[in-house]
Amino acid sequence: MKRVYELDVYKLAEELSDMVWNDFDKWNKKVQNTVGYQIIRSSDSIAANIAEGYGRYTPADRKKFYLYSRGSLEETKSWLR
């Protein structure tokens, strides 16, 4: 079984999070303090929930965290529009 860090979906989630963090410093303080921190939290949560779900024992637990991850992805997309 692969490690979570080897999964393509996890790598993509980490890449998105890194892009958000790299762009954060380019935003003005108002944007950082309003939506900026929320975008960071939601984008970081994508990979975190994939990792947590991957480490769970039961299929139901894994599914729950994968769905949380998908929700965080949709939230991030909403903030970035």
MOPAC internal coordinates of N, CA, C and O (Angstrom, degrees):
PM7 1SCF
backbone

  N    0.0000 0     0.00 0     0.00 0    0    0    0
  C    1.4480 1     0.00 0     0.00 0    1    0    0
  C    1.5332 1   108.61 1     0.00 0    2    1    0
  O    1.2310 1   121.14 1   -44.49 1    3    2    1
  N    1.3013 1   115.43 1   135.51 1    3    2    1
  C    1.4653 1   120.66 1   179.29 1    5    3    2
  C    1.5186 1   110.89 1   -68.15 1    6    5    3
  O    1.2310 1   121.55 1   -22.72 1    7    6    5
  N    1.3167 1   114.65 1   157.28 1    7    6    5
  C    1.4608 1   119.93 1   169.27 1    9    7    6
  C    1.5227 1   107.59 1   -80.05 1   10    9    7
  O    1.2310 1   121.03 1   -26.21 1   11   10    9
  N    1.3139 1   115.63 1   153.79 1   11   10    9
  C    1.4602 1   119.61 1  -177.66 1   13   11   10
  C    1.5257 1   110.98 1   -57.42 1   14   13   11
  O    1.2310 1   120.30 1   145.22 1   15   14   13
  N    1.3246 1   117.02 1   -34.78 1   15   14   13
  C    1.4651 1   121.48 1  -177.36 1   17   15   14
  C    1.5288 1   112.88 1   -67.93 1   18   17   15
  O    1.2310 1   120.64 1   166.52 1   19   18   17
  N    1.3258 1   116.39 1   -13.48 1   19   18   17
  C    1.4622 1   121.09 1   179.44 1   21   19   18
  C    1.5317 1   112.88 1   -92.53 1   22   21   19
  O    1.2310 1   120.01 1   169.14 1   23   22   21
  N    1.3046 1   117.59 1   -10.86 1   23   22   21
  C    1.4641 1   121.20 1  -177.99 1   25   23   22
  C    1.5230 1   110.73 1   -73.73 1   26   25   23
  O    1.2310 1   120.80 1   -44.36 1   27   26   25
  N    1.3255 1   116.08 1   135.64 1   27   26   25
  C    1.4662 1   120.36 1   179.78 1   29   27   26
  C    1.5234 1   111.83 1   -59.27 1   30   29   27
  O    1.2310 1   120.28 1   139.63 1   31   30   29
  N    1.3152 1   117.07 1   -40.37 1   31   30   29
  C    1.4649 1   120.46 1  -178.21 1   33   31   30
  C    1.5286 1   110.38 1   -64.19 1   34   33   31
  O    1.2310 1   120.42 1   142.04 1   35   34   33
  N    1.3234 1   116.80 1   -37.96 1   35   34   33
  C    1.4623 1   120.24 1   178.05 1   37   35   34
  C    1.5283 1   110.19 1   -67.57 1   38   37   35
  O    1.2310 1   120.56 1   137.41 1   39   38   37
  N    1.3234 1   116.53 1   -42.59 1   39   38   37
  C    1.4686 1   120.60 1   179.00 1   41   39   38
  C    1.5313 1   111.11 1   -60.95 1   42   41   39
  O    1.2310 1   120.44 1   138.73 1   43   42   41
  N    1.3222 1   116.77 1   -41.27 1   43   42   41
  C    1.4662 1   120.37 1   178.15 1   45   43   42
  C    1.5280 1   111.40 1   -65.21 1   46   45   43
  O    1.2310 1   120.66 1   139.85 1   47   46   45
  N    1.3126 1   116.34 1   -40.15 1   47   46   45
  C    1.4667 1   120.02 1   178.44 1   49   47   46
  C    1.5264 1   110.64 1   -63.69 1   50   49   47
  O    1.2310 1   120.45 1   138.72 1   51   50   49
  N    1.3154 1   116.74 1   -41.28 1   51   50   49
  C    1.4679 1   120.73 1   177.47 1   53   51   50
  C    1.5280 1   110.94 1   -65.42 1   54   53   51
  O    1.2310 1   120.80 1   140.78 1   55   54   53
  N    1.3167 1   116.08 1   -39.22 1   55   54   53
  C    1.4640 1   120.37 1   178.62 1   57   55   54
  C    1.5344 1   110.88 1   -62.48 1   58   57   55
  O    1.2310 1   120.38 1   136.57 1   59   58   57
  N    1.3186 1   116.88 1   -43.43 1   59   58   57
  C    1.4649 1   120.64 1   177.62 1   61   59   58
  C    1.5259 1   110.74 1   -61.87 1   62   61   59
  O    1.2310 1   120.57 1   134.21 1   63   62   61
  N    1.3137 1   116.51 1   -45.79 1   63   62   61
  C    1.4595 1   120.46 1   179.30 1   65   63   62
  C    1.5285 1   111.25 1   -60.30 1   66   65   63
  O    1.2310 1   120.57 1   136.99 1   67   66   65
  N    1.3173 1   116.52 1   -43.01 1   67   66   65
  C    1.4729 1   120.36 1   178.07 1   69   67   66
  C    1.5243 1   111.50 1   -61.80 1   70   69   67
  O    1.2310 1   120.41 1   140.39 1   71   70   69
  N    1.3317 1   116.82 1   -39.61 1   71   70   69
  C    1.4644 1   120.33 1   179.08 1   73   71   70
  C    1.5283 1   110.60 1   -63.61 1   74   73   71
  O    1.2310 1   120.55 1   138.01 1   75   74   73
  N    1.3223 1   116.54 1   -41.99 1   75   74   73
  C    1.4658 1   120.09 1   178.85 1   77   75   74
  C    1.5249 1   109.97 1   -63.28 1   78   77   75
  O    1.2310 1   120.43 1   133.33 1   79   78   77
  N    1.3240 1   116.79 1   -46.67 1   79   78   77
  C    1.4673 1   120.01 1   179.51 1   81   79   78
  C    1.5248 1   111.41 1   -61.31 1   82   81   79
  O    1.2310 1   120.17 1   139.45 1   83   82   81
  N    1.3235 1   117.27 1   -40.55 1   83   82   81
  C    1.4700 1   120.47 1  -179.26 1   85   83   82
  C    1.5241 1   111.99 1   -66.30 1   86   85   83
  O    1.2310 1   120.32 1   146.03 1   87   86   85
  N    1.3228 1   116.98 1   -33.97 1   87   86   85
  C    1.4641 1   120.57 1  -179.70 1   89   87   86
  C    1.5249 1   112.96 1   -81.79 1   90   89   87
  O    1.2310 1   119.98 1   158.18 1   91   90   89
  N    1.3125 1   117.65 1   -21.82 1   91   90   89
  C    1.4637 1   122.48 1  -174.71 1   93   91   90
  C    1.5291 1   112.27 1   -53.91 1   94   93   91
  O    1.2310 1   120.10 1   135.52 1   95   94   93
  N    1.3108 1   117.41 1   -44.48 1   95   94   93
  C    1.4724 1   120.70 1  -178.05 1   97   95   94
  C    1.5222 1   113.03 1   -66.42 1   98   97   95
  O    1.2310 1   120.21 1   161.63 1   99   98   97
  N    1.3177 1   117.20 1   -18.37 1   99   98   97
  C    1.4666 1   121.15 1   179.57 1  101   99   98
  C    1.5342 1   111.96 1   -81.92 1  102  101   99
  O    1.2310 1   120.41 1   164.74 1  103  102  101
  N    1.3274 1   116.83 1   -15.26 1  103  102  101
  C    1.4553 1   121.00 1  -178.06 1  105  103  102
  C    1.5215 1   109.98 1   -82.89 1  106  105  103
  O    1.2310 1   120.77 1   -30.78 1  107  106  105
  N    1.3265 1   116.13 1   149.22 1  107  106  105
  C    1.4651 1   118.64 1   176.85 1  109  107  106
  C    1.5334 1   109.82 1   -70.86 1  110  109  107
  O    1.2310 1   121.00 1   -14.92 1  111  110  109
  N    1.3157 1   115.69 1   165.08 1  111  110  109
  C    1.4757 1   121.10 1  -174.55 1  113  111  110
  C    1.5270 1   112.92 1   -60.02 1  114  113  111
  O    1.2310 1   120.53 1   143.97 1  115  114  113
  N    1.3250 1   116.58 1   -36.03 1  115  114  113
  C    1.4654 1   119.29 1   179.80 1  117  115  114
  C    1.5230 1   110.48 1   -62.47 1  118  117  115
  O    1.2310 1   120.45 1   134.66 1  119  118  117
  N    1.3132 1   116.75 1   -45.34 1  119  118  117
  C    1.4646 1   120.82 1   179.03 1  121  119  118
  C    1.5278 1   110.01 1   -66.34 1  122  121  119
  O    1.2310 1   120.40 1   136.62 1  123  122  121
  N    1.3281 1   116.84 1   -43.38 1  123  122  121
  C    1.4651 1   119.89 1   178.58 1  125  123  122
  C    1.5261 1   111.19 1   -57.17 1  126  125  123
  O    1.2310 1   120.86 1   135.92 1  127  126  125
  N    1.3211 1   115.97 1   -44.08 1  127  126  125
  C    1.4639 1   120.17 1  -174.24 1  129  127  126
  C    1.5209 1   114.30 1   -81.00 1  130  129  127
  O    1.2310 1   119.82 1   164.88 1  131  130  129
  N    1.3135 1   117.94 1   -15.12 1  131  130  129
  C    1.4649 1   119.55 1   179.34 1  133  131  130
  C    1.5278 1   109.92 1   -99.45 1  134  133  131
  O    1.2310 1   119.91 1   104.94 1  135  134  133
  N    1.3093 1   117.79 1   -75.06 1  135  134  133
  C    1.4633 1   120.02 1  -177.39 1  137  135  134
  C    1.5216 1   113.15 1   -96.15 1  138  137  135
  O    1.2310 1   120.11 1   160.05 1  139  138  137
  N    1.3105 1   117.40 1   -19.95 1  139  138  137
  C    1.4655 1   120.64 1  -174.69 1  141  139  138
  C    1.5093 1   114.30 1   -57.25 1  142  141  139
  O    1.2310 1   120.81 1   128.86 1  143  142  141
  N    1.3178 1   116.06 1   -51.14 1  143  142  141
  C    1.4649 1   119.32 1  -178.79 1  145  143  142
  C    1.5282 1   111.58 1   -66.76 1  146  145  143
  O    1.2310 1   120.38 1   147.61 1  147  146  145
  N    1.3204 1   116.88 1   -32.39 1  147  146  145
  C    1.4602 1   119.66 1   178.10 1  149  147  146
  C    1.5275 1   110.77 1   -68.70 1  150  149  147
  O    1.2310 1   120.21 1   141.41 1  151  150  149
  N    1.3285 1   117.20 1   -38.59 1  151  150  149
  C    1.4669 1   120.31 1   177.16 1  153  151  150
  C    1.5228 1   109.89 1   -64.12 1  154  153  151
  O    1.2310 1   120.21 1   139.23 1  155  154  153
  N    1.3140 1   117.20 1   -40.77 1  155  154  153
  C    1.4658 1   120.31 1   177.79 1  157  155  154
  C    1.5249 1   110.45 1   -61.56 1  158  157  155
  O    1.2310 1   120.29 1   133.02 1  159  158  157
  N    1.3281 1   117.06 1   -46.98 1  159  158  157
  C    1.4661 1   119.90 1  -179.31 1  161  159  158
  C    1.5257 1   111.77 1   -61.62 1  162  161  159
  O    1.2310 1   120.56 1   134.50 1  163  162  161
  N    1.3194 1   116.53 1   -45.50 1  163  162  161
  C    1.4662 1   118.51 1  -177.03 1  165  163  162
  C    1.5253 1   111.43 1   -69.66 1  166  165  163
  O    1.2310 1   119.83 1   141.35 1  167  166  165
  N    1.3303 1   117.93 1   -38.65 1  167  166  165
  C    1.4692 1   119.25 1  -179.76 1  169  167  166
  C    1.5272 1   111.47 1   -71.45 1  170  169  167
  O    1.2310 1   119.74 1   143.34 1  171  170  169
  N    1.3241 1   118.10 1   -36.66 1  171  170  169
  C    1.4658 1   120.51 1   176.08 1  173  171  170
  C    1.5261 1   111.40 1   -66.06 1  174  173  171
  O    1.2310 1   120.80 1   148.35 1  175  174  173
  N    1.3163 1   116.07 1   -31.65 1  175  174  173
  C    1.4559 1   121.59 1  -177.24 1  177  175  174
  C    1.5316 1   112.75 1   -68.37 1  178  177  175
  O    1.2310 1   120.00 1   155.63 1  179  178  177
  N    1.3091 1   117.61 1   -24.37 1  179  178  177
  C    1.4698 1   120.64 1  -178.70 1  181  179  178
  C    1.5230 1   109.95 1   -60.45 1  182  181  179
  O    1.2310 1   120.33 1   121.45 1  183  182  181
  N    1.3266 1   116.97 1   -58.55 1  183  182  181
  C    1.4673 1   120.88 1  -179.15 1  185  183  182
  C    1.5258 1   111.39 1   -66.16 1  186  185  183
  O    1.2310 1   120.51 1   142.85 1  187  186  185
  N    1.3337 1   116.63 1   -37.15 1  187  186  185
  C    1.4661 1   119.75 1  -179.08 1  189  187  186
  C    1.5266 1   111.13 1   -61.36 1  190  189  187
  O    1.2310 1   120.30 1   138.32 1  191  190  189
  N    1.3232 1   117.04 1   -41.68 1  191  190  189
  C    1.4644 1   119.61 1   179.60 1  193  191  190
  C    1.5203 1   112.23 1   -72.86 1  194  193  191
  O    1.2310 1   119.96 1   147.57 1  195  194  193
  N    1.3227 1   117.68 1   -32.43 1  195  194  193
  C    1.4669 1   119.60 1   173.80 1  197  195  194
  C    1.5242 1   109.15 1   -62.00 1  198  197  195
  O    1.2310 1   120.55 1   133.20 1  199  198  197
  N    1.3217 1   116.55 1   -46.80 1  199  198  197
  C    1.4648 1   120.85 1  -179.78 1  201  199  198
  C    1.5260 1   111.40 1   -62.80 1  202  201  199
  O    1.2310 1   120.52 1   136.00 1  203  202  201
  N    1.3215 1   116.62 1   -44.00 1  203  202  201
  C    1.4608 1   119.04 1  -179.34 1  205  203  202
  C    1.5238 1   111.08 1   -65.56 1  206  205  203
  O    1.2310 1   120.37 1   137.31 1  207  206  205
  N    1.3184 1   116.89 1   -42.69 1  207  206  205
  C    1.4535 1   119.65 1   177.52 1  209  207  206
  C    1.5176 1   112.43 1   -63.29 1  210  209  207
  O    1.2310 1   120.66 1   140.99 1  211  210  209
  N    1.3113 1   116.34 1   -39.01 1  211  210  209
  C    1.4635 1   121.31 1   179.91 1  213  211  210
  C    1.5261 1   111.14 1   -63.12 1  214  213  211
  O    1.2310 1   120.78 1   149.28 1  215  214  213
  N    1.3130 1   116.11 1   -30.72 1  215  214  213
  C    1.4573 1   120.34 1  -179.42 1  217  215  214
  C    1.5197 1   114.39 1   -86.13 1  218  217  215
  O    1.2310 1   119.82 1   175.62 1  219  218  217
  N    1.3006 1   117.95 1    -4.38 1  219  218  217
  C    1.4664 1   121.44 1  -179.60 1  221  219  218
  C    1.5225 1   110.50 1   -79.73 1  222  221  219
  O    1.2310 1   121.26 1   -25.27 1  223  222  221
  N    1.3191 1   115.20 1   154.73 1  223  222  221
  C    1.4577 1   120.73 1  -174.53 1  225  223  222
  C    1.5266 1   113.22 1   -86.13 1  226  225  223
  O    1.2310 1   120.04 1   134.60 1  227  226  225
  N    1.3141 1   117.53 1   -45.40 1  227  226  225
  C    1.4627 1   118.87 1  -173.82 1  229  227  226
  C    1.5265 1   111.16 1   -91.30 1  230  229  227
  O    1.2310 1   120.59 1   -30.90 1  231  230  229
  N    1.3209 1   116.47 1   149.10 1  231  230  229
  C    1.4632 1   119.62 1   176.71 1  233  231  230
  C    1.5301 1   112.59 1   -57.61 1  234  233  231
  O    1.2310 1   120.15 1   143.59 1  235  234  233
  N    1.3294 1   117.33 1   -36.41 1  235  234  233
  C    1.4704 1   120.06 1   179.99 1  237  235  234
  C    1.5269 1   110.82 1   -64.67 1  238  237  235
  O    1.2310 1   120.31 1   138.79 1  239  238  237
  N    1.3276 1   117.01 1   -41.21 1  239  238  237
  C    1.4681 1   120.27 1   177.20 1  241  239  238
  C    1.5210 1   111.12 1   -64.97 1  242  241  239
  O    1.2310 1   120.64 1   135.99 1  243  242  241
  N    1.3287 1   116.38 1   -44.01 1  243  242  241
  C    1.4718 1   119.59 1   179.08 1  245  243  242
  C    1.5202 1   110.33 1   -59.91 1  246  245  243
  O    1.2310 1   120.70 1   133.14 1  247  246  245
  N    1.3139 1   116.26 1   -46.86 1  247  246  245
  C    1.4642 1   120.63 1  -179.02 1  249  247  246
  C    1.5211 1   111.41 1   -59.33 1  250  249  247
  O    1.2310 1   120.39 1   138.11 1  251  250  249
  N    1.3220 1   116.85 1   -41.89 1  251  250  249
  C    1.4626 1   121.11 1  -178.89 1  253  251  250
  C    1.5298 1   110.43 1   -58.15 1  254  253  251
  O    1.2310 1   120.23 1   133.81 1  255  254  253
  N    1.3253 1   117.16 1   -46.19 1  255  254  253
  C    1.4592 1   119.66 1  -178.07 1  257  255  254
  C    1.5221 1   112.17 1   -73.68 1  258  257  255
  O    1.2310 1   120.16 1   148.45 1  259  258  257
  N    1.3230 1   117.29 1   -31.55 1  259  258  257
  C    1.4672 1   118.86 1   175.33 1  261  259  258
  C    1.5266 1   110.25 1   -66.57 1  262  261  259
  O    1.2310 1   120.33 1   144.70 1  263  262  261
  N    1.3208 1   116.97 1   -35.30 1  263  262  261
  C    1.4668 1   120.09 1   175.95 1  265  263  262
  C    1.5265 1   111.38 1   -69.25 1  266  265  263
  O    1.2310 1   120.19 1   143.10 1  267  266  265
  N    1.3267 1   117.24 1   -36.90 1  267  266  265
  C    1.4704 1   120.01 1   173.75 1  269  267  266
  C    1.5255 1   110.15 1   -59.95 1  270  269  267
  O    1.2310 1   121.17 1   138.57 1  271  270  269
  N    1.3266 1   115.37 1   -41.43 1  271  270  269
  C    1.4597 1   120.26 1   179.74 1  273  271  270
  C    1.5242 1   110.77 1   -62.49 1  274  273  271
  O    1.2310 1   120.75 1   136.12 1  275  274  273
  N    1.3073 1   116.17 1   -43.88 1  275  274  273
  C    1.4646 1   119.84 1   178.11 1  277  275  274
  C    1.5241 1   110.80 1   -62.60 1  278  277  275
  O    1.2310 1   120.49 1   140.72 1  279  278  277
  N    1.3214 1   116.67 1   -39.28 1  279  278  277
  C    1.4608 1   120.32 1   176.48 1  281  279  278
  C    1.5175 1   111.91 1   -62.48 1  282  281  279
  O    1.2310 1   120.38 1   139.28 1  283  282  281
  N    1.3213 1   116.87 1   -40.72 1  283  282  281
  C    1.4666 1   120.67 1   177.88 1  285  283  282
  C    1.5207 1   111.25 1   -65.98 1  286  285  283
  O    1.2310 1   120.38 1   144.09 1  287  286  285
  N    1.3213 1   116.89 1   -35.91 1  287  286  285
  C    1.4650 1   120.40 1   176.04 1  289  287  286
  C    1.5235 1   110.25 1   -62.72 1  290  289  287
  O    1.2310 1   120.29 1   133.60 1  291  290  289
  N    1.3160 1   117.04 1   -46.40 1  291  290  289
  C    1.4639 1   120.22 1   179.82 1  293  291  290
  C    1.5274 1   111.24 1   -63.99 1  294  293  291
  O    1.2310 1   120.49 1   142.17 1  295  294  293
  N    1.3327 1   116.68 1   -37.83 1  295  294  293
  C    1.4620 1   119.77 1   176.92 1  297  295  294
  C    1.5315 1   110.37 1   -63.28 1  298  297  295
  O    1.2310 1   120.63 1   135.62 1  299  298  297
  N    1.3208 1   116.40 1   -44.38 1  299  298  297
  C    1.4677 1   120.56 1   179.40 1  301  299  298
  C    1.5163 1   110.64 1   -61.09 1  302  301  299
  O    1.2310 1   120.50 1   135.14 1  303  302  301
  N    1.3205 1   116.65 1   -44.86 1  303  302  301
  C    1.4663 1   120.07 1   178.52 1  305  303  302
  C    1.5242 1   110.76 1   -59.74 1  306  305  303
  O    1.2310 1   120.65 1   140.07 1  307  306  305
  N    1.3181 1   116.35 1   -39.93 1  307  306  305
  C    1.4595 1   120.39 1   179.53 1  309  307  306
  C    1.5239 1   111.31 1   -62.98 1  310  309  307
  O    1.2310 1   119.85 1   136.37 1  311  310  309
  N    1.3274 1   117.90 1   -43.63 1  311  310  309
  C    1.4617 1   121.40 1   179.70 1  313  311  310
  C    1.5194 1   112.18 1   -66.30 1  314  313  311
  O    1.2310 1   120.20 1   148.72 1  315  314  313
  N    1.3089 1   117.23 1   -31.28 1  315  314  313
  C    1.4680 1   120.56 1  -175.41 1  317  315  314
  C    1.5241 1   113.48 1   -83.28 1  318  317  315
  O    1.2310 1   119.29 1   173.82 1  319  318  317
  N    1.2967 1   118.96 1    -6.18 1  319  318  317
  C    1.4687 1   121.40 1  -179.10 1  321  319  318
  C    1.4884 1   112.03 1   -73.38 1  322  321  319
  O    1.2310 1   120.10 1   180.00 1  323  322  321

